[in-house]
Amino acid sequence: MKFSRLVLVFEEMEKKSSRLAITHDVSEVFKTCSPKEAKRVTRLMEGIIAPPHEGIELGMADKLAMRAIEIVSGKSGKEVAATYRKKGDLGDAAEELLAQRRQHALAKSELSVEKVYDNFYKIAASGGGGSQDHKVKLLAELLSNAEPNEAKIIIRFVTGSLRLGAGESTIIDALSESRSGSKELSDEIERAFNLTSDLGAVAELLFEKGMQAVSAIKPKPFNPIKPALAERLESAQAIIEKIGGGGGSEGGAAGGVRGCSVEGKFDGFRLAVHKKGSRVEFYSRRQERVTHMFPDLAEAFKKQVAADEIICEGEAIGFNDATGTFLPFQDTMQRKRKHGVAEKAEEIPLKLVLFELLYFDGVDYTQKPYRERREKLLKLVKNAGGKGNRIDVAPAVIAKTAAQLQRFFDESVSTGLEGIVAKDLEAEYTAGARKFAWIKLKKSYSEKLADTVDVVVIGYYYGKGKRTEFGLGGLLTAVYDDKHQRFRSVAKIGTGLSEAQMTEFASTLGKIAVKKKPDDVDSVMEPDVWVKPRVVIEVNADEITRSPIHVAAAEKGKGGKGVDETNIGAGGGEGEAEGLALRFPRLVRLRDDKAAEQATTERELIKLFELQRKSRGQSSE
Ligand code: AMP
């Protein structure tokens, strides 16, 4: 397939906001793909060249990309930099400079998707001495064969500034549409994606072996599974009503109340463990391989878990053997380092508290009910609950009444846990989805908001006085609109940053600063500096309020609806609110284990707003 065909779609995506139209365009491209092309096109549409667990990322620095532009355009470094400054976007600069190029490459050949993808892959995979020159050479080779508009897309792709109009759900719908003419295959394709975290591989399989093969996909060790996520409810009573089974059509009158399982909510580092034979790997909630951080837990796992092939999940958390208490998140996170892991393992021993079984010796447990998964997990872990063990299984009780659930919650909080996660005994493991199979109830820091919120930094302010020393006075943050893949402003955070945090943030954010508001950001607030929406922080707030200045959950001019879907906008207090905002937001911590797309979504924010109303007895604010 010609790369120019894909470029047309990327250009359309940058213009169009209609998801329907983008889905259709992408499905038309898929229709002409071979299986191998389907894989590459899928990856390029996702903005990646390999699934996250392969650890191969492109992210080329602007400086290197500029060198390649220099070579191919015949311009000086100064001229390239000046054009970049003028345009504010390196892709646009490349387009202009290459259009001016007088001498065309002698043997210019039309770029194929395969060639572009393969060079991207080589750029990302090349490391070690002299690798920078090699990267520049590979990029220059592409640029010298590229039309100016192709060069623009190539440059944006390698520097990570391409506005990807096709989110994963759009690509999934497009795959379905290309095969069946409708979205009817989307759910099955998504299931396969959630189990493999590799949409490119799923697309290839679909085009090579058909839908049956995709439906037959089951978990496989070393292919990380997208984590199940928890819903929220406002009280123990609400949880029992929702999943306790008391009022259910079958379980009710005749069978008695079935209850739900309640586990402590451990505030550590979520880990998926994959084992086959003697190989053990750990994956983060972003599906990155993080085995190197936990050599002690890998050894303990081999000793304590009686399984040749297994995938299970739990929370790694700092533990004080002497006092039997868990350590705060910050201590656990000290393992997140490149060097000195062994010393840290001595200093802050971790425990891995398992709470899920997903696969065991050829059997897919994701489709079995929770009660069966847990029973098997307890059998496989030796010495669960025993003293001094490093691998444990989360203690659980069955709660049939709100009072029982509340008691377990209070006990959990008193031993230093964050709260509880209640689990539906009959539910399957809902990979990649936030469903009522799991419901969390957290100790409320503020007593007002039912949970903290994970927001994405979209810009920062220089600040005044002493704070200017650090170049950082406040952060402008956003929630994620997962339907339209947009980041929509929700809070300006001006307090709660220590000096050390400010210095750290200033340097992290400086690296992702951009000259103008990124295309996928919605905000009427203007920070001093815009940044790419990458960094996630957890914030606590007093409440969620309607806001005339923030656009989260506001009705959108662009691409769809917000608040109106839930009627929050209608029938509310005085006047028409434009959006929702966090009131008195305070930074709790950096969530570098979360990708921007894993931040709190706009829909969750709306739900939290509803929870807040309910817990205030339906009164208007
Ligand atoms: P949250 O990140 O606040 O949405 O809450 C869900 C997270 O709680 C999961 O992603 C896990 O990392 C964590 N967690 C802690 N303990 C448990 C547990 N027993 N069951 C499920 N998740 C848990």
Boltz pocket constraint, residues with backbone or C-beta under 6 A from the ligand:
constraints:
  - pocket:
      binder: B
      contacts: [[A, 227], [A, 228], [A, 229], [A, 230], [A, 263], [A, 264], [A, 265], [A, 266], [A, 267], [A, 268], [A, 269], [A, 270], [A, 314], [A, 315], [A, 355], [A, 394], [A, 421], [A, 438], [A, 440]]
      max_distance: 6.0
